[in-house]
Structures are given as C-alpha cells and as structure tokens.
Amino acid sequence: MPLYLVSYDLMAPGKDYKDLWAALRAVNAVRVLESEWFLRRVNTSPLNLANHFLQYMDQNDKILVTEVPDNYAYKNLLADPTKI
C-alpha cells in the first residue's frame, strides 16, 4: 500500500485547524513532524489527497502531498512510520 507524506504551511497564526487535523486522522494519517503527516491509501493520488485536504484549509495555506519511496530515512519523529 503506498505511503504518502502530507506537508503543509498554515498561514493564519493562532487559527484553529481542528477540522484539518480531524480529516487527516479520519484517513488514519499519523503526525510525524509538526506539519507533516504520513498515511497509507490505495486507489488515490497525491493530487486527489491534496484536493481533499484543501477543503479544510484557507486559500493562502500551502500543501504538498507526495508518494514516499521505500528507501527513506528518519530520526526522532513524533511517530514511528514503520507502524503506519
């Protein structure tokens, strides 16, 4: 099952993005860094995922979704990506 990285910059300081975080959790995404989440999904694409999460963001917020290759490195993440 493909692994995707969702990374974003939220441009409204102090704004509550609970709906975005709930949408990420609803697809079993796991926060691995402050503004980066890993998730596994089938039958989708980075563009489809980005468009889905954009509905929970402001127009000036930024998002990057990419499929992660099998040979990535990590250290000191908030969650273990091998458990996703």
C-alpha positions in Angstrom: 0.0 0.0 0.0 1.5 3.4 -1.0 2.8 5.7 1.7 2.1 9.4 1.3 3.5 12.4 3.0 1.2 15.4 3.6 3.1 18.6 4.4 1.6 22.0 4.9 2.2 25.6 5.9 -0.8 27.1 7.7 -0.6 30.9 7.2 -3.1 32.1 9.8 -1.2 32.4 13.1 -3.2 31.2 16.1 -6.1 29.8 13.9 -7.7 26.6 15.0 -7.2 23.9 12.3 -9.1 21.1 14.2 -11.1 20.2 11.1 -8.0 19.7 9.0 -6.4 17.5 11.8 -9.7 15.6 12.1 -9.8 15.0 8.4 -6.2 13.7 8.5 -7.0 11.4 11.4 -10.2 10.2 9.6 -7.9 8.6 6.9 -5.6 7.2 9.6 -2.9 9.7 9.0 -0.2 9.9 11.6 1.6 13.1 12.5 5.3 12.6 12.2 6.5 16.2 12.4 4.8 19.4 13.4 3.3 20.0 9.9 3.9 16.6 8.3 1.7 13.5 8.3 2.2 10.0 6.9 -0.8 8.0 5.6 -1.3 4.9 3.5 -4.0 4.8 0.9 -4.9 2.7 -2.2 -6.7 3.9 -5.3 -5.7 7.5 -4.9 -3.1 10.0 -6.0 -1.2 12.9 -4.4 -3.4 15.3 -6.3 -6.6 13.7 -5.0 -5.3 13.8 -1.5 -4.2 17.4 -1.7 -7.6 18.4 -3.1 -9.4 16.6 -0.3 -7.4 18.3 2.4 -7.6 21.7 0.8 -11.3 22.0 1.7 -10.2 22.2 5.4 -7.6 24.9 4.7 -7.6 28.6 4.0 -6.9 29.9 0.4 -3.5 31.2 1.4 -2.4 28.0 3.1 0.1 25.7 1.3 0.1 21.9 0.9 2.4 19.3 -0.6 1.4 15.7 -1.0 3.9 13.2 -2.3 4.2 9.4 -2.5 7.2 8.3 -0.4 9.6 5.8 -1.8 10.5 2.7 0.2 14.1 3.9 0.9 13.6 7.0 3.1 15.4 7.9 6.3 14.1 9.4 9.5 15.2 10.2 13.1 13.4 11.5 16.1 9.9 11.6 14.6 6.7 12.0 16.7 5.6 8.6 15.5 7.3 5.5 14.0 6.5 5.5 10.3 7.0 1.7 10.2 3.8 1.3 12.3 1.6 3.2 9.8 
